[in-house]
Amino acid sequence: MKQLHSWHWISAAISLTGMFVFSVTGITLNHAATISAEPQIVTATATLPASSIGLLARMQAEHKAPLPDAVRADVRALVGVDAGTAAAEWSADEVYVAVPGPGSDAWVSIDRGTGAIEAERTDRGWVSFFNDLHKGRNTGTAWFWLIDVLAVACIIFTFTGLLLLQLHARHRPSTWPLVGLGTLVPAGIILLFMHL
């Protein structure tokens, strides 16, 4: 009994913030069409210095290597897009890098002969940022694993809560009817109203 309470408390503590954020973003996702947000699009052009043009000229066109560090630093300084370690699409004439992120997208295109850069950044706002966190869209490996850890903590919290309900149900007659209602209402909506 004491160990069950401990597991319930620990899983609640671990999942508390995650459940709050995922509940709020569940609401914003459900009402995404009614929450107006104008994407902010910024375009930029520039030209790489000769040293970076030389680096690009020496790269093999057929592989998916990221931009060399020096080129990446120049691109960030000139057009404000950090290509990071994203795989680039190389051709004989051009290198293209897509840089998606939560609530944002960016891309950079560089002419390998002249060093001409074209770039675009799109920011869809904070609601889109949190919605993408909810979905795990373009959030990276660390966030991917954090979502799994929070999901496991929520499962433990729910399961231990159910066991605690069973222990205390005899003193609270409404326990199982409420648990049944909490199961039947979503199931009924899925079966009867999902396609209306």
Secondary structure by P-SEA (a helix, b strand, c coil): caaaaaaaaaaaaaaaaaaaaaaaaaaaaaacccbbbbbbbbbbbbbbcaaaaaaaaaccccccccccaaaaaaaaaacccccccccccccccbbbbbbbcccccbbbbbccccccccbbbbbccaaaaaaaaaacccccaaaaaaaaaaaaaaaaaaaaaaaaaaaacccccaaaaaaaaaaaaaaaaaaccccc
